[in-house]
Amino acid sequence: MQPGGTALVTGASRGIGRAVALELAARGFDVVATMRDPSDATGLENLTVRRLDVTDASPIAVPDDLRVLVNNAGFQDAYYPVEAVPLERLRALLETNVVGQVAVMQAAVPVMRRRREGVICTVTSSSVLFASPFYGAYRASKAAISAICESLYVELRPFGIRVVEVLPGPVDTRGLAHSSYLPAVEVPGYEERATAMMAGRDRVRAAMVTPAAAAARIVDTILDDNAPLKSSCDPMGDAMLSRWRASSDIELLESAAAQYGAAR
């Protein structure tokens, strides 16, 4: 794909979404940066800023000349053992990270089908590739939209529309900082293992990249007509994706179980 035309980015107020919006603009796209609260758009004055809450039932408007959609809006929450996950928080994760993203896709796909071109890039998480304890609810939301991307890839290929999924590892965002505390530490029977996991988060933080670095790679993927369906945007994400491609499901589960047990 040659740069140019309109790109729409959801969740562009901060973190990866903001950095991707700025990177797309720097590469030559007219960028529509969407967010729940446009007052958070400081530093995006040269872009078109629009309000968009993906969980709002109102119709979602997309530009008639849309060429690129970056489905980035989402949040991280509910780091509990599965037996203790508050169901209302699980529902909120699924509403934003799955239903909301599909709503944006449903608005964008008809425009791209008429144009018979375009790229839909969805930002998920490399956490779906490894069965980390206490991340079950968050991983489930990202795995669900990942499965939708796979079906969308097959559905849209005849129309000349590319679908790519980016699975970030640690990127220096508010979401990563939020994930450093695991409420599982408050659940009887899980305290010791959750504490050990939190202590080990220093290794994750040491490997994190800046949002700008992640965004550069995401936009490279968007522009690459030969990019695979699944890619990452940082070294740890690359390593996890490579391991996932080379391993069987049972090997990954056994590896996760061994690591979980080692924290006891």
Residue pairs with C-beta under 8 A, 6 or more apart in sequence:
1 67
1 68
1 119
1 162
1 222
1 223
1 224
1 225
2 223
3 27
3 28
3 29
3 223
4 28
4 29
4 67
5 29
5 30
5 65
5 66
5 67
5 68
6 29
6 30
6 31
6 32
6 63
6 65
6 66
6 67
6 68
7 21
7 24
7 29
7 30
7 31
7 32
7 66
7 67
7 68
7 69
7 70
8 31
8 32
8 34
8 62
8 63
8 66
8 68
8 69
8 70
8 108
9 17
9 20
9 21
9 24
9 31
9 32
9 33
9 34
9 70
9 72
10 17
10 34
10 35
10 52
10 54
10 70
10 71
10 72
10 73
10 101
10 104
11 17
11 34
11 35
11 72
11 73
11 74
12 18
12 20
12 21
12 33
12 34
12 35
12 41
12 44
12 49
12 72
13 35
13 36
13 37
13 40
13 41
14 40
14 173
14 174
15 171
15 173
15 174
15 175
15 211
16 72
16 123
16 168
16 171
16 173
16 211
16 214
16 215
16 218
17 33
17 35
17 70
17 72
17 73
17 123
18 33
18 43
18 44
18 211
19 210
19 211
19 212
19 214
19 215
20 70
20 72
20 215
20 218
20 219
21 31
21 33
21 44
21 47
21 70
22 31
22 43
22 44
22 47
22 212
22 215
23 212
23 215
23 216
23 218
23 219
24 31
24 68
24 70
24 219
24 222
25 31
25 46
25 47
27 219
27 223
29 67
29 68
30 48
31 47
31 48
32 47
32 48
32 49
32 50
32 63
33 41
33 44
33 47
33 48
33 49
33 50
34 49
34 50
34 51
34 52
34 73
35 41
35 49
35 51
35 52
36 51
36 52
36 53
37 51
38 49
38 50
38 51
41 47
41 49
52 60
52 73
52 104
54 60
54 73
54 96
54 100
54 101
54 103
54 104
55 95
55 96
55 99
55 100
59 107
60 103
60 104
60 106
60 107
61 107
62 69
62 104
62 107
62 108
62 111
63 111
64 111
65 115
66 108
66 111
66 112
66 115
66 118
67 112
67 115
67 117
67 118
67 119
68 118
68 119
68 121
68 222
69 104
69 105
69 108
69 112
69 118
69 119
69 120
69 121
70 121
70 122
70 123
70 218
70 222
71 101
71 104
71 105
71 120
71 121
71 122
71 123
71 145
72 122
72 123
73 96
73 100
73 101
73 104
74 96
74 97
74 100
74 101
74 123
74 141
74 142
75 93
75 96
75 97
75 175
76 138
76 175
76 178
76 179
77 89
77 92
77 93
77 137
77 138
77 178
78 85
78 86
78 89
78 90
78 93
78 137
78 138
78 183
79 134
79 135
79 137
79 138
79 179
79 181
79 182
79 183
79 184
80 86
80 134
80 137
80 183
80 184
80 187
81 133
81 134
81 136
81 184
81 187
81 190
82 136
82 137
84 184
84 187
84 190
85 136
85 137
89 137
90 137
90 140
93 137
93 138
93 140
93 141
94 140
94 141
94 144
96 141
97 141
97 142
97 144
97 145
98 141
98 144
98 145
98 148
101 122
101 145
101 148
102 145
102 148
105 120
105 148
105 152
108 118
108 120
109 120
109 152
109 156
109 161
111 118
112 118
112 120
112 156
112 159
112 161
113 156
113 159
113 161
116 159
116 160
116 161
117 160
117 161
118 160
118 161
118 162
119 161
119 162
119 163
119 164
119 222
120 152
120 156
120 161
120 162
120 163
120 164
121 164
121 165
121 166
121 218
121 221
121 222
122 145
122 146
122 149
122 163
122 164
122 165
122 166
123 165
123 166
123 168
123 218
124 142
124 143
124 145
124 146
124 149
124 165
124 166
124 167
125 138
125 139
125 142
125 167
125 168
126 167
126 168
126 169
126 232
126 236
126 237
126 240
126 241
127 135
127 138
127 139
127 142
128 139
128 142
128 143
128 146
128 167
129 167
129 240
129 241
129 243
129 244
129 252
130 240
130 244
130 252
130 255
130 256
131 139
131 252
131 253
131 256
131 257
132 139
132 197
132 256
133 184
133 193
133 197
133 256
133 260
134 182
134 184
134 190
134 194
134 197
146 165
146 167
149 163
149 165
149 229
150 229
152 163
153 163
153 229
156 162
156 163
157 163
162 225
162 227
163 229
164 221
164 222
164 227
164 228
164 229
164 230
164 231
165 229
165 230
165 231
166 218
166 221
166 231
166 232
166 233
167 230
167 231
167 232
167 237
167 240
167 241
168 214
168 232
168 233
168 234
168 237
169 207
169 208
169 232
169 233
169 234
169 235
169 236
169 237
169 238
169 239
169 240
170 176
170 204
170 205
170 207
170 208
170 209
170 234
170 236
171 208
171 209
171 210
171 211
171 214
171 233
171 234
172 208
172 209
172 210
172 211
173 211
176 204
176 205
176 208
179 201
180 198
180 201
180 205
181 198
182 194
182 197
182 198
184 190
184 193
184 194
184 197
185 191
185 194
185 195
185 198
187 194
192 263
192 264
193 260
193 263
193 264
196 263
196 264
197 263
200 263
204 236
207 234
207 235
207 236
208 234
209 233
209 234
209 235
213 233
213 234
214 233
214 234
215 233
217 232
217 233
217 234
218 233
221 227
221 231
221 233
230 241
231 241
232 238
232 240
232 241
243 252
244 252
247 255
